[in-house]
Amino acid sequence: MSTAARDASQSNIFRSMKDITFEQTISHQCGVTMNDSVEARAIAEFMGLKPNVTVTYQPAMIRIDGIGKLIFRMDEISEYLGREMTAETFEVNSSTHYGRMVRIDDNTVILFGNMDEMFEYIE
């Protein structure tokens, strides 16, 4: 893993309260917090290569935040990791999330920041 990938100062969602402006708007952001593990690091490194994704490393957790939606494809993550990643293993490594999480099939988990977009995937 590169130093830049582990350096939380490269991209970080956490800010001091003095730097936060509260607005009455919808952000359309979504994200997942993962327990720090070999699998979570691979997922974070891979997702960090995508546009509109911010990865924040903390001592025991990794945050992956995105705008609009985050698409986690297990076959792509498996290739990056070098061994099989299943949706079940992904869910075990996820400690919490925000946005609407939808498991499309055994290969794809999507987090939606825009709730309206998510409706086409559920009954």
Phi and psi restraints in degrees (range 20) as a CNS / XPLOR table:
assign (resid 1 and name C) (resid 2 and name N)
       (resid 2 and name CA) (resid 2 and name C) 1.0 -74.6 20.0 2
assign (resid 2 and name N) (resid 2 and name CA)
       (resid 2 and name C) (resid 3 and name N) 1.0 156.1 20.0 2
assign (resid 2 and name C) (resid 3 and name N)
       (resid 3 and name CA) (resid 3 and name C) 1.0 -61.6 20.0 2
assign (resid 3 and name N) (resid 3 and name CA)
       (resid 3 and name C) (resid 4 and name N) 1.0 -39.6 20.0 2
assign (resid 3 and name C) (resid 4 and name N)
       (resid 4 and name CA) (resid 4 and name C) 1.0 -61.6 20.0 2
assign (resid 4 and name N) (resid 4 and name CA)
       (resid 4 and name C) (resid 5 and name N) 1.0 -36.5 20.0 2
assign (resid 4 and name C) (resid 5 and name N)
       (resid 5 and name CA) (resid 5 and name C) 1.0 -66.1 20.0 2
assign (resid 5 and name N) (resid 5 and name CA)
       (resid 5 and name C) (resid 6 and name N) 1.0 -31.7 20.0 2
assign (resid 5 and name C) (resid 6 and name N)
       (resid 6 and name CA) (resid 6 and name C) 1.0 -90.7 20.0 2
assign (resid 6 and name N) (resid 6 and name CA)
       (resid 6 and name C) (resid 7 and name N) 1.0 -15.3 20.0 2
assign (resid 6 and name C) (resid 7 and name N)
       (resid 7 and name CA) (resid 7 and name C) 1.0 -81.8 20.0 2
assign (resid 7 and name N) (resid 7 and name CA)
       (resid 7 and name C) (resid 8 and name N) 1.0 105.3 20.0 2
assign (resid 7 and name C) (resid 8 and name N)
       (resid 8 and name CA) (resid 8 and name C) 1.0 -63.3 20.0 2
assign (resid 8 and name N) (resid 8 and name CA)
       (resid 8 and name C) (resid 9 and name N) 1.0 -19.6 20.0 2
assign (resid 8 and name C) (resid 9 and name N)
       (resid 9 and name CA) (resid 9 and name C) 1.0 -72.8 20.0 2
assign (resid 9 and name N) (resid 9 and name CA)
       (resid 9 and name C) (resid 10 and name N) 1.0 -15.4 20.0 2
assign (resid 9 and name C) (resid 10 and name N)
       (resid 10 and name CA) (resid 10 and name C) 1.0 -67.0 20.0 2
assign (resid 10 and name N) (resid 10 and name CA)
       (resid 10 and name C) (resid 11 and name N) 1.0 -41.1 20.0 2
assign (resid 10 and name C) (resid 11 and name N)
       (resid 11 and name CA) (resid 11 and name C) 1.0 -153.2 20.0 2
assign (resid 11 and name N) (resid 11 and name CA)
       (resid 11 and name C) (resid 12 and name N) 1.0 125.1 20.0 2
assign (resid 11 and name C) (resid 12 and name N)
       (resid 12 and name CA) (resid 12 and name C) 1.0 -148.4 20.0 2
assign (resid 12 and name N) (resid 12 and name CA)
       (resid 12 and name C) (resid 13 and name N) 1.0 127.4 20.0 2
assign (resid 12 and name C) (resid 13 and name N)
       (resid 13 and name CA) (resid 13 and name C) 1.0 -83.9 20.0 2
assign (resid 13 and name N) (resid 13 and name CA)
       (resid 13 and name C) (resid 14 and name N) 1.0 -15.7 20.0 2
assign (resid 13 and name C) (resid 14 and name N)
       (resid 14 and name CA) (resid 14 and name C) 1.0 -83.5 20.0 2
assign (resid 14 and name N) (resid 14 and name CA)
       (resid 14 and name C) (resid 15 and name N) 1.0 132.2 20.0 2
assign (resid 14 and name C) (resid 15 and name N)
       (resid 15 and name CA) (resid 15 and name C) 1.0 -133.6 20.0 2
assign (resid 15 and name N) (resid 15 and name CA)
       (resid 15 and name C) (resid 16 and name N) 1.0 159.4 20.0 2
assign (resid 15 and name C) (resid 16 and name N)
       (resid 16 and name CA) (resid 16 and name C) 1.0 -68.4 20.0 2
assign (resid 16 and name N) (resid 16 and name CA)
       (resid 16 and name C) (resid 17 and name N) 1.0 148.9 20.0 2
assign (resid 16 and name C) (resid 17 and name N)
       (resid 17 and name CA) (resid 17 and name C) 1.0 -57.7 20.0 2
assign (resid 17 and name N) (resid 17 and name CA)
       (resid 17 and name C) (resid 18 and name N) 1.0 -31.8 20.0 2
assign (resid 17 and name C) (resid 18 and name N)
       (resid 18 and name CA) (resid 18 and name C) 1.0 -67.7 20.0 2
assign (resid 18 and name N) (resid 18 and name CA)
       (resid 18 and name C) (resid 19 and name N) 1.0 -19.7 20.0 2
assign (resid 18 and name C) (resid 19 and name N)
       (resid 19 and name CA) (resid 19 and name C) 1.0 -97.5 20.0 2
assign (resid 19 and name N) (resid 19 and name CA)
       (resid 19 and name C) (resid 20 and name N) 1.0 3.0 20.0 2
assign (resid 19 and name C) (resid 20 and name N)
       (resid 20 and name CA) (resid 20 and name C) 1.0 -99.4 20.0 2
assign (resid 20 and name N) (resid 20 and name CA)
       (resid 20 and name C) (resid 21 and name N) 1.0 131.9 20.0 2
assign (resid 20 and name C) (resid 21 and name N)
       (resid 21 and name CA) (resid 21 and name C) 1.0 -111.0 20.0 2
assign (resid 21 and name N) (resid 21 and name CA)
       (resid 21 and name C) (resid 22 and name N) 1.0 124.8 20.0 2
assign (resid 21 and name C) (resid 22 and name N)
       (resid 22 and name CA) (resid 22 and name C) 1.0 -88.7 20.0 2
assign (resid 22 and name N) (resid 22 and name CA)
       (resid 22 and name C) (resid 23 and name N) 1.0 127.2 20.0 2
assign (resid 22 and name C) (resid 23 and name N)
       (resid 23 and name CA) (resid 23 and name C) 1.0 -129.2 20.0 2
assign (resid 23 and name N) (resid 23 and name CA)
       (resid 23 and name C) (resid 24 and name N) 1.0 152.9 20.0 2
assign (resid 23 and name C) (resid 24 and name N)
       (resid 24 and name CA) (resid 24 and name C) 1.0 -93.2 20.0 2
assign (resid 24 and name N) (resid 24 and name CA)
       (resid 24 and name C) (resid 25 and name N) 1.0 56.3 20.0 2
assign (resid 24 and name C) (resid 25 and name N)
       (resid 25 and name CA) (resid 25 and name C) 1.0 -126.1 20.0 2
assign (resid 25 and name N) (resid 25 and name CA)
       (resid 25 and name C) (resid 26 and name N) 1.0 165.0 20.0 2
assign (resid 25 and name C) (resid 26 and name N)
       (resid 26 and name CA) (resid 26 and name C) 1.0 -97.8 20.0 2
assign (resid 26 and name N) (resid 26 and name CA)
       (resid 26 and name C) (resid 27 and name N) 1.0 128.4 20.0 2
assign (resid 26 and name C) (resid 27 and name N)
       (resid 27 and name CA) (resid 27 and name C) 1.0 -86.7 20.0 2
assign (resid 27 and name N) (resid 27 and name CA)
       (resid 27 and name C) (resid 28 and name N) 1.0 -23.7 20.0 2
assign (resid 27 and name C) (resid 28 and name N)
       (resid 28 and name CA) (resid 28 and name C) 1.0 59.1 20.0 2
assign (resid 28 and name N) (resid 28 and name CA)
       (resid 28 and name C) (resid 29 and name N) 1.0 29.4 20.0 2
assign (resid 28 and name C) (resid 29 and name N)
       (resid 29 and name CA) (resid 29 and name C) 1.0 -92.8 20.0 2
assign (resid 29 and name N) (resid 29 and name CA)
       (resid 29 and name C) (resid 30 and name N) 1.0 157.4 20.0 2
assign (resid 29 and name C) (resid 30 and name N)
       (resid 30 and name CA) (resid 30 and name C) 1.0 -149.2 20.0 2
assign (resid 30 and name N) (resid 30 and name CA)
       (resid 30 and name C) (resid 31 and name N) 1.0 162.6 20.0 2
assign (resid 30 and name C) (resid 31 and name N)
       (resid 31 and name CA) (resid 31 and name C) 1.0 -174.0 20.0 2
assign (resid 31 and name N) (resid 31 and name CA)
       (resid 31 and name C) (resid 32 and name N) 1.0 170.6 20.0 2
assign (resid 31 and name C) (resid 32 and name N)
       (resid 32 and name CA) (resid 32 and name C) 1.0 -137.0 20.0 2
assign (resid 32 and name N) (resid 32 and name CA)
       (resid 32 and name C) (resid 33 and name N) 1.0 142.5 20.0 2
assign (resid 32 and name C) (resid 33 and name N)
       (resid 33 and name CA) (resid 33 and name C) 1.0 -108.2 20.0 2
assign (resid 33 and name N) (resid 33 and name CA)
       (resid 33 and name C) (resid 34 and name N) 1.0 127.9 20.0 2
assign (resid 33 and name C) (resid 34 and name N)
       (resid 34 and name CA) (resid 34 and name C) 1.0 -118.3 20.0 2
assign (resid 34 and name N) (resid 34 and name CA)
       (resid 34 and name C) (resid 35 and name N) 1.0 145.8 20.0 2
assign (resid 34 and name C) (resid 35 and name N)
       (resid 35 and name CA) (resid 35 and name C) 1.0 -65.5 20.0 2
assign (resid 35 and name N) (resid 35 and name CA)
       (resid 35 and name C) (resid 36 and name N) 1.0 137.8 20.0 2
assign (resid 35 and name C) (resid 36 and name N)
       (resid 36 and name CA) (resid 36 and name C) 1.0 -65.8 20.0 2
assign (resid 36 and name N) (resid 36 and name CA)
       (resid 36 and name C) (resid 37 and name N) 1.0 120.7 20.0 2
assign (resid 36 and name C) (resid 37 and name N)
       (resid 37 and name CA) (resid 37 and name C) 1.0 -156.0 20.0 2
assign (resid 37 and name N) (resid 37 and name CA)
       (resid 37 and name C) (resid 38 and name N) 1.0 172.3 20.0 2
assign (resid 37 and name C) (resid 38 and name N)
       (resid 38 and name CA) (resid 38 and name C) 1.0 -59.3 20.0 2
assign (resid 38 and name N) (resid 38 and name CA)
       (resid 38 and name C) (resid 39 and name N) 1.0 -44.2 20.0 2
assign (resid 38 and name C) (resid 39 and name N)
       (resid 39 and name CA) (resid 39 and name C) 1.0 -64.3 20.0 2
assign (resid 39 and name N) (resid 39 and name CA)
       (resid 39 and name C) (resid 40 and name N) 1.0 -45.9 20.0 2
assign (resid 39 and name C) (resid 40 and name N)
       (resid 40 and name CA) (resid 40 and name C) 1.0 -62.8 20.0 2
assign (resid 40 and name N) (resid 40 and name CA)
       (resid 40 and name C) (resid 41 and name N) 1.0 -38.5 20.0 2
assign (resid 40 and name C) (resid 41 and name N)
       (resid 41 and name CA) (resid 41 and name C) 1.0 -63.8 20.0 2
assign (resid 41 and name N) (resid 41 and name CA)
       (resid 41 and name C) (resid 42 and name N) 1.0 -41.9 20.0 2
assign (resid 41 and name C) (resid 42 and name N)
       (resid 42 and name CA) (resid 42 and name C) 1.0 -64.4 20.0 2
assign (resid 42 and name N) (resid 42 and name CA)
       (resid 42 and name C) (resid 43 and name N) 1.0 -43.4 20.0 2
assign (resid 42 and name C) (resid 43 and name N)
       (resid 43 and name CA) (resid 43 and name C) 1.0 -60.6 20.0 2
assign (resid 43 and name N) (resid 43 and name CA)
       (resid 43 and name C) (resid 44 and name N) 1.0 -45.7 20.0 2
assign (resid 43 and name C) (resid 44 and name N)
       (resid 44 and name CA) (resid 44 and name C) 1.0 -63.9 20.0 2
assign (resid 44 and name N) (resid 44 and name CA)
       (resid 44 and name C) (resid 45 and name N) 1.0 -45.2 20.0 2
assign (resid 44 and name C) (resid 45 and name N)
       (resid 45 and name CA) (resid 45 and name C) 1.0 -61.5 20.0 2
assign (resid 45 and name N) (resid 45 and name CA)
       (resid 45 and name C) (resid 46 and name N) 1.0 -44.6 20.0 2
assign (resid 45 and name C) (resid 46 and name N)
       (resid 46 and name CA) (resid 46 and name C) 1.0 -64.8 20.0 2
assign (resid 46 and name N) (resid 46 and name CA)
       (resid 46 and name C) (resid 47 and name N) 1.0 -47.6 20.0 2
assign (resid 46 and name C) (resid 47 and name N)
       (resid 47 and name CA) (resid 47 and name C) 1.0 -67.2 20.0 2
assign (resid 47 and name N) (resid 47 and name CA)
       (resid 47 and name C) (resid 48 and name N) 1.0 -30.0 20.0 2
assign (resid 47 and name C) (resid 48 and name N)
       (resid 48 and name CA) (resid 48 and name C) 1.0 -65.0 20.0 2
assign (resid 48 and name N) (resid 48 and name CA)
       (resid 48 and name C) (resid 49 and name N) 1.0 -16.4 20.0 2
assign (resid 48 and name C) (resid 49 and name N)
       (resid 49 and name CA) (resid 49 and name C) 1.0 -78.8 20.0 2
assign (resid 49 and name N) (resid 49 and name CA)
       (resid 49 and name C) (resid 50 and name N) 1.0 -13.9 20.0 2
assign (resid 49 and name C) (resid 50 and name N)
       (resid 50 and name CA) (resid 50 and name C) 1.0 -88.0 20.0 2
assign (resid 50 and name N) (resid 50 and name CA)
       (resid 50 and name C) (resid 51 and name N) 1.0 152.1 20.0 2
assign (resid 50 and name C) (resid 51 and name N)
       (resid 51 and name CA) (resid 51 and name C) 1.0 -68.1 20.0 2
assign (resid 51 and name N) (resid 51 and name CA)
       (resid 51 and name C) (resid 52 and name N) 1.0 152.6 20.0 2
assign (resid 51 and name C) (resid 52 and name N)
       (resid 52 and name CA) (resid 52 and name C) 1.0 62.1 20.0 2
assign (resid 52 and name N) (resid 52 and name CA)
       (resid 52 and name C) (resid 53 and name N) 1.0 25.5 20.0 2
assign (resid 52 and name C) (resid 53 and name N)
       (resid 53 and name CA) (resid 53 and name C) 1.0 -118.3 20.0 2
assign (resid 53 and name N) (resid 53 and name CA)
       (resid 53 and name C) (resid 54 and name N) 1.0 132.7 20.0 2
assign (resid 53 and name C) (resid 54 and name N)
       (resid 54 and name CA) (resid 54 and name C) 1.0 -117.7 20.0 2
assign (resid 54 and name N) (resid 54 and name CA)
       (resid 54 and name C) (resid 55 and name N) 1.0 129.1 20.0 2
assign (resid 54 and name C) (resid 55 and name N)
       (resid 55 and name CA) (resid 55 and name C) 1.0 -112.8 20.0 2
assign (resid 55 and name N) (resid 55 and name CA)
       (resid 55 and name C) (resid 56 and name N) 1.0 129.7 20.0 2
assign (resid 55 and name C) (resid 56 and name N)
       (resid 56 and name CA) (resid 56 and name C) 1.0 -123.8 20.0 2
assign (resid 56 and name N) (resid 56 and name CA)
       (resid 56 and name C) (resid 57 and name N) 1.0 122.5 20.0 2
assign (resid 56 and name C) (resid 57 and name N)
       (resid 57 and name CA) (resid 57 and name C) 1.0 -97.4 20.0 2
assign (resid 57 and name N) (resid 57 and name CA)
       (resid 57 and name C) (resid 58 and name N) 1.0 131.3 20.0 2
assign (resid 57 and name C) (resid 58 and name N)
       (resid 58 and name CA) (resid 58 and name C) 1.0 -123.4 20.0 2
assign (resid 58 and name N) (resid 58 and name CA)
       (resid 58 and name C) (resid 59 and name N) 1.0 169.5 20.0 2
assign (resid 58 and name C) (resid 59 and name N)
       (resid 59 and name CA) (resid 59 and name C) 1.0 -55.6 20.0 2
assign (resid 59 and name N) (resid 59 and name CA)
       (resid 59 and name C) (resid 60 and name N) 1.0 -37.9 20.0 2
assign (resid 59 and name C) (resid 60 and name N)
       (resid 60 and name CA) (resid 60 and name C) 1.0 -123.3 20.0 2
assign (resid 60 and name N) (resid 60 and name CA)
       (resid 60 and name C) (resid 61 and name N) 1.0 4.4 20.0 2
assign (resid 60 and name C) (resid 61 and name N)
       (resid 61 and name CA) (resid 61 and name C) 1.0 -147.1 20.0 2
assign (resid 61 and name N) (resid 61 and name CA)
       (resid 61 and name C) (resid 62 and name N) 1.0 163.2 20.0 2
assign (resid 61 and name C) (resid 62 and name N)
       (resid 62 and name CA) (resid 62 and name C) 1.0 -131.7 20.0 2
assign (resid 62 and name N) (resid 62 and name CA)
       (resid 62 and name C) (resid 63 and name N) 1.0 128.6 20.0 2
assign (resid 62 and name C) (resid 63 and name N)
       (resid 63 and name CA) (resid 63 and name C) 1.0 -102.4 20.0 2
assign (resid 63 and name N) (resid 63 and name CA)
       (resid 63 and name C) (resid 64 and name N) 1.0 134.3 20.0 2
assign (resid 63 and name C) (resid 64 and name N)
       (resid 64 and name CA) (resid 64 and name C) 1.0 -122.2 20.0 2
assign (resid 64 and name N) (resid 64 and name CA)
       (resid 64 and name C) (resid 65 and name N) 1.0 113.7 20.0 2
assign (resid 64 and name C) (resid 65 and name N)
       (resid 65 and name CA) (resid 65 and name C) 1.0 -120.0 20.0 2
assign (resid 65 and name N) (resid 65 and name CA)
       (resid 65 and name C) (resid 66 and name N) 1.0 144.3 20.0 2
assign (resid 65 and name C) (resid 66 and name N)
       (resid 66 and name CA) (resid 66 and name C) 1.0 -143.1 20.0 2
assign (resid 66 and name N) (resid 66 and name CA)
       (resid 66 and name C) (resid 67 and name N) 1.0 167.8 20.0 2
assign (resid 66 and name C) (resid 67 and name N)
       (resid 67 and name CA) (resid 67 and name C) 1.0 -109.8 20.0 2
assign (resid 67 and name N) (resid 67 and name CA)
       (resid 67 and name C) (resid 68 and name N) 1.0 130.7 20.0 2
assign (resid 67 and name C) (resid 68 and name N)
       (resid 68 and name CA) (resid 68 and name C) 1.0 89.4 20.0 2
assign (resid 68 and name N) (resid 68 and name CA)
       (resid 68 and name C) (resid 69 and name N) 1.0 -78.5 20.0 2
assign (resid 68 and name C) (resid 69 and name N)
       (resid 69 and name CA) (resid 69 and name C) 1.0 -158.1 20.0 2
assign (resid 69 and name N) (resid 69 and name CA)
       (resid 69 and name C) (resid 70 and name N) 1.0 154.7 20.0 2
assign (resid 69 and name C) (resid 70 and name N)
       (resid 70 and name CA) (resid 70 and name C) 1.0 -116.5 20.0 2
assign (resid 70 and name N) (resid 70 and name CA)
       (resid 70 and name C) (resid 71 and name N) 1.0 125.3 20.0 2
assign (resid 70 and name C) (resid 71 and name N)
       (resid 71 and name CA) (resid 71 and name C) 1.0 -110.4 20.0 2
assign (resid 71 and name N) (resid 71 and name CA)
       (resid 71 and name C) (resid 72 and name N) 1.0 117.7 20.0 2
assign (resid 71 and name C) (resid 72 and name N)
       (resid 72 and name CA) (resid 72 and name C) 1.0 -105.4 20.0 2
assign (resid 72 and name N) (resid 72 and name CA)
       (resid 72 and name C) (resid 73 and name N) 1.0 110.6 20.0 2
assign (resid 72 and name C) (resid 73 and name N)
       (resid 73 and name CA) (resid 73 and name C) 1.0 -104.9 20.0 2
assign (resid 73 and name N) (resid 73 and name CA)
       (resid 73 and name C) (resid 74 and name N) 1.0 117.9 20.0 2
assign (resid 73 and name C) (resid 74 and name N)
       (resid 74 and name CA) (resid 74 and name C) 1.0 -62.8 20.0 2
assign (resid 74 and name N) (resid 74 and name CA)
       (resid 74 and name C) (resid 75 and name N) 1.0 -35.7 20.0 2
assign (resid 74 and name C) (resid 75 and name N)
       (resid 75 and name CA) (resid 75 and name C) 1.0 -65.8 20.0 2
assign (resid 75 and name N) (resid 75 and name CA)
       (resid 75 and name C) (resid 76 and name N) 1.0 -38.6 20.0 2
assign (resid 75 and name C) (resid 76 and name N)
       (resid 76 and name CA) (resid 76 and name C) 1.0 -68.4 20.0 2
assign (resid 76 and name N) (resid 76 and name CA)
       (resid 76 and name C) (resid 77 and name N) 1.0 -42.2 20.0 2
assign (resid 76 and name C) (resid 77 and name N)
       (resid 77 and name CA) (resid 77 and name C) 1.0 -66.6 20.0 2
assign (resid 77 and name N) (resid 77 and name CA)
       (resid 77 and name C) (resid 78 and name N) 1.0 -39.0 20.0 2
assign (resid 77 and name C) (resid 78 and name N)
       (resid 78 and name CA) (resid 78 and name C) 1.0 -58.6 20.0 2
assign (resid 78 and name N) (resid 78 and name CA)
       (resid 78 and name C) (resid 79 and name N) 1.0 -45.5 20.0 2
assign (resid 78 and name C) (resid 79 and name N)
       (resid 79 and name CA) (resid 79 and name C) 1.0 -62.1 20.0 2
assign (resid 79 and name N) (resid 79 and name CA)
       (resid 79 and name C) (resid 80 and name N) 1.0 -42.2 20.0 2
assign (resid 79 and name C) (resid 80 and name N)
       (resid 80 and name CA) (resid 80 and name C) 1.0 -67.0 20.0 2
assign (resid 80 and name N) (resid 80 and name CA)
       (resid 80 and name C) (resid 81 and name N) 1.0 -41.4 20.0 2
assign (resid 80 and name C) (resid 81 and name N)
       (resid 81 and name CA) (resid 81 and name C) 1.0 -72.7 20.0 2
assign (resid 81 and name N) (resid 81 and name CA)
       (resid 81 and name C) (resid 82 and name N) 1.0 -32.5 20.0 2
assign (resid 81 and name C) (resid 82 and name N)
       (resid 82 and name CA) (resid 82 and name C) 1.0 92.4 20.0 2
assign (resid 82 and name N) (resid 82 and name CA)
       (resid 82 and name C) (resid 83 and name N) 1.0 7.5 20.0 2
assign (resid 82 and name C) (resid 83 and name N)
       (resid 83 and name CA) (resid 83 and name C) 1.0 -157.4 20.0 2
assign (resid 83 and name N) (resid 83 and name CA)
       (resid 83 and name C) (resid 84 and name N) 1.0 169.9 20.0 2
assign (resid 83 and name C) (resid 84 and name N)
       (resid 84 and name CA) (resid 84 and name C) 1.0 -65.3 20.0 2
assign (resid 84 and name N) (resid 84 and name CA)
       (resid 84 and name C) (resid 85 and name N) 1.0 133.6 20.0 2
assign (resid 84 and name C) (resid 85 and name N)
       (resid 85 and name CA) (resid 85 and name C) 1.0 -117.7 20.0 2
assign (resid 85 and name N) (resid 85 and name CA)
       (resid 85 and name C) (resid 86 and name N) 1.0 124.4 20.0 2
assign (resid 85 and name C) (resid 86 and name N)
       (resid 86 and name CA) (resid 86 and name C) 1.0 -106.6 20.0 2
assign (resid 86 and name N) (resid 86 and name CA)
       (resid 86 and name C) (resid 87 and name N) 1.0 163.0 20.0 2
assign (resid 86 and name C) (resid 87 and name N)
       (resid 87 and name CA) (resid 87 and name C) 1.0 -62.0 20.0 2
assign (resid 87 and name N) (resid 87 and name CA)
       (resid 87 and name C) (resid 88 and name N) 1.0 -33.5 20.0 2
assign (resid 87 and name C) (resid 88 and name N)
       (resid 88 and name CA) (resid 88 and name C) 1.0 -65.8 20.0 2
assign (resid 88 and name N) (resid 88 and name CA)
       (resid 88 and name C) (resid 89 and name N) 1.0 -43.3 20.0 2
assign (resid 88 and name C) (resid 89 and name N)
       (resid 89 and name CA) (resid 89 and name C) 1.0 -65.0 20.0 2
assign (resid 89 and name N) (resid 89 and name CA)
       (resid 89 and name C) (resid 90 and name N) 1.0 -39.1 20.0 2
assign (resid 89 and name C) (resid 90 and name N)
       (resid 90 and name CA) (resid 90 and name C) 1.0 -57.9 20.0 2
assign (resid 90 and name N) (resid 90 and name CA)
       (resid 90 and name C) (resid 91 and name N) 1.0 -47.1 20.0 2
assign (resid 90 and name C) (resid 91 and name N)
       (resid 91 and name CA) (resid 91 and name C) 1.0 -66.5 20.0 2
assign (resid 91 and name N) (resid 91 and name CA)
       (resid 91 and name C) (resid 92 and name N) 1.0 -35.4 20.0 2
assign (resid 91 and name C) (resid 92 and name N)
       (resid 92 and name CA) (resid 92 and name C) 1.0 -64.2 20.0 2
assign (resid 92 and name N) (resid 92 and name CA)
       (resid 92 and name C) (resid 93 and name N) 1.0 -39.0 20.0 2
assign (resid 92 and name C) (resid 93 and name N)
       (resid 93 and name CA) (resid 93 and name C) 1.0 -75.6 20.0 2
assign (resid 93 and name N) (resid 93 and name CA)
       (resid 93 and name C) (resid 94 and name N) 1.0 -17.9 20.0 2
assign (resid 93 and name C) (resid 94 and name N)
       (resid 94 and name CA) (resid 94 and name C) 1.0 -84.3 20.0 2
assign (resid 94 and name N) (resid 94 and name CA)
       (resid 94 and name C) (resid 95 and name N) 1.0 122.8 20.0 2
assign (resid 94 and name C) (resid 95 and name N)
       (resid 95 and name CA) (resid 95 and name C) 1.0 -93.3 20.0 2
assign (resid 95 and name N) (resid 95 and name CA)
       (resid 95 and name C) (resid 96 and name N) 1.0 -30.3 20.0 2
assign (resid 95 and name C) (resid 96 and name N)
       (resid 96 and name CA) (resid 96 and name C) 1.0 -162.4 20.0 2
assign (resid 96 and name N) (resid 96 and name CA)
       (resid 96 and name C) (resid 97 and name N) 1.0 166.1 20.0 2
assign (resid 96 and name C) (resid 97 and name N)
       (resid 97 and name CA) (resid 97 and name C) 1.0 -151.5 20.0 2
assign (resid 97 and name N) (resid 97 and name CA)
       (resid 97 and name C) (resid 98 and name N) 1.0 163.9 20.0 2
assign (resid 97 and name C) (resid 98 and name N)
       (resid 98 and name CA) (resid 98 and name C) 1.0 -132.8 20.0 2
assign (resid 98 and name N) (resid 98 and name CA)
       (resid 98 and name C) (resid 99 and name N) 1.0 152.8 20.0 2
assign (resid 98 and name C) (resid 99 and name N)
       (resid 99 and name CA) (resid 99 and name C) 1.0 95.7 20.0 2
assign (resid 99 and name N) (resid 99 and name CA)
       (resid 99 and name C) (resid 100 and name N) 1.0 -178.6 20.0 2
assign (resid 99 and name C) (resid 100 and name N)
       (resid 100 and name CA) (resid 100 and name C) 1.0 -98.4 20.0 2
assign (resid 100 and name N) (resid 100 and name CA)
       (resid 100 and name C) (resid 101 and name N) 1.0 120.4 20.0 2
assign (resid 100 and name C) (resid 101 and name N)
       (resid 101 and name CA) (resid 101 and name C) 1.0 -94.9 20.0 2
assign (resid 101 and name N) (resid 101 and name CA)
       (resid 101 and name C) (resid 102 and name N) 1.0 128.2 20.0 2
assign (resid 101 and name C) (resid 102 and name N)
       (resid 102 and name CA) (resid 102 and name C) 1.0 -129.1 20.0 2
assign (resid 102 and name N) (resid 102 and name CA)
       (resid 102 and name C) (resid 103 and name N) 1.0 126.0 20.0 2
assign (resid 102 and name C) (resid 103 and name N)
       (resid 103 and name CA) (resid 103 and name C) 1.0 -90.9 20.0 2
assign (resid 103 and name N) (resid 103 and name CA)
       (resid 103 and name C) (resid 104 and name N) 1.0 108.0 20.0 2
assign (resid 103 and name C) (resid 104 and name N)
       (resid 104 and name CA) (resid 104 and name C) 1.0 -71.1 20.0 2
assign (resid 104 and name N) (resid 104 and name CA)
       (resid 104 and name C) (resid 105 and name N) 1.0 -46.7 20.0 2
assign (resid 104 and name C) (resid 105 and name N)
       (resid 105 and name CA) (resid 105 and name C) 1.0 -159.5 20.0 2
assign (resid 105 and name N) (resid 105 and name CA)
       (resid 105 and name C) (resid 106 and name N) 1.0 -168.8 20.0 2
assign (resid 105 and name C) (resid 106 and name N)
       (resid 106 and name CA) (resid 106 and name C) 1.0 -67.2 20.0 2
assign (resid 106 and name N) (resid 106 and name CA)
       (resid 106 and name C) (resid 107 and name N) 1.0 -14.6 20.0 2
assign (resid 106 and name C) (resid 107 and name N)
       (resid 107 and name CA) (resid 107 and name C) 1.0 -103.9 20.0 2
assign (resid 107 and name N) (resid 107 and name CA)
       (resid 107 and name C) (resid 108 and name N) 1.0 -21.1 20.0 2
assign (resid 107 and name C) (resid 108 and name N)
       (resid 108 and name CA) (resid 108 and name C) 1.0 -130.3 20.0 2
assign (resid 108 and name N) (resid 108 and name CA)
       (resid 108 and name C) (resid 109 and name N) 1.0 126.7 20.0 2
assign (resid 108 and name C) (resid 109 and name N)
       (resid 109 and name CA) (resid 109 and name C) 1.0 -121.2 20.0 2
assign (resid 109 and name N) (resid 109 and name CA)
       (resid 109 and name C) (resid 110 and name N) 1.0 129.1 20.0 2
assign (resid 109 and name C) (resid 110 and name N)
       (resid 110 and name CA) (resid 110 and name C) 1.0 -121.9 20.0 2
assign (resid 110 and name N) (resid 110 and name CA)
       (resid 110 and name C) (resid 111 and name N) 1.0 134.6 20.0 2
assign (resid 110 and name C) (resid 111 and name N)
       (resid 111 and name CA) (resid 111 and name C) 1.0 -104.6 20.0 2
assign (resid 111 and name N) (resid 111 and name CA)
       (resid 111 and name C) (resid 112 and name N) 1.0 127.6 20.0 2
assign (resid 111 and name C) (resid 112 and name N)
       (resid 112 and name CA) (resid 112 and name C) 1.0 -108.0 20.0 2
assign (resid 112 and name N) (resid 112 and name CA)
       (resid 112 and name C) (resid 113 and name N) 1.0 130.5 20.0 2
assign (resid 112 and name C) (resid 113 and name N)
       (resid 113 and name CA) (resid 113 and name C) 1.0 -88.8 20.0 2
assign (resid 113 and name N) (resid 113 and name CA)
       (resid 113 and name C) (resid 114 and name N) 1.0 -27.2 20.0 2
assign (resid 113 and name C) (resid 114 and name N)
       (resid 114 and name CA) (resid 114 and name C) 1.0 -100.2 20.0 2
assign (resid 114 and name N) (resid 114 and name CA)
       (resid 114 and name C) (resid 115 and name N) 1.0 107.8 20.0 2
assign (resid 114 and name C) (resid 115 and name N)
       (resid 115 and name CA) (resid 115 and name C) 1.0 -62.0 20.0 2
assign (resid 115 and name N) (resid 115 and name CA)
       (resid 115 and name C) (resid 116 and name N) 1.0 -32.3 20.0 2
assign (resid 115 and name C) (resid 116 and name N)
       (resid 116 and name CA) (resid 116 and name C) 1.0 -63.0 20.0 2
assign (resid 116 and name N) (resid 116 and name CA)
       (resid 116 and name C) (resid 117 and name N) 1.0 -35.8 20.0 2
assign (resid 116 and name C) (resid 117 and name N)
       (resid 117 and name CA) (resid 117 and name C) 1.0 -68.8 20.0 2
assign (resid 117 and name N) (resid 117 and name CA)
       (resid 117 and name C) (resid 118 and name N) 1.0 -27.6 20.0 2
assign (resid 117 and name C) (resid 118 and name N)
       (resid 118 and name CA) (resid 118 and name C) 1.0 -71.5 20.0 2
assign (resid 118 and name N) (resid 118 and name CA)
       (resid 118 and name C) (resid 119 and name N) 1.0 -25.3 20.0 2
assign (resid 118 and name C) (resid 119 and name N)
       (resid 119 and name CA) (resid 119 and name C) 1.0 -61.7 20.0 2
assign (resid 119 and name N) (resid 119 and name CA)
       (resid 119 and name C) (resid 120 and name N) 1.0 -26.4 20.0 2
assign (resid 119 and name C) (resid 120 and name N)
       (resid 120 and name CA) (resid 120 and name C) 1.0 -69.0 20.0 2
assign (resid 120 and name N) (resid 120 and name CA)
       (resid 120 and name C) (resid 121 and name N) 1.0 -14.1 20.0 2
assign (resid 120 and name C) (resid 121 and name N)
       (resid 121 and name CA) (resid 121 and name C) 1.0 -100.4 20.0 2
assign (resid 121 and name N) (resid 121 and name CA)
       (resid 121 and name C) (resid 122 and name N) 1.0 -8.4 20.0 2
assign (resid 121 and name C) (resid 122 and name N)
       (resid 122 and name CA) (resid 122 and name C) 1.0 -119.8 20.0 2
assign (resid 122 and name N) (resid 122 and name CA)
       (resid 122 and name C) (resid 123 and name N) 1.0 160.4 20.0 2
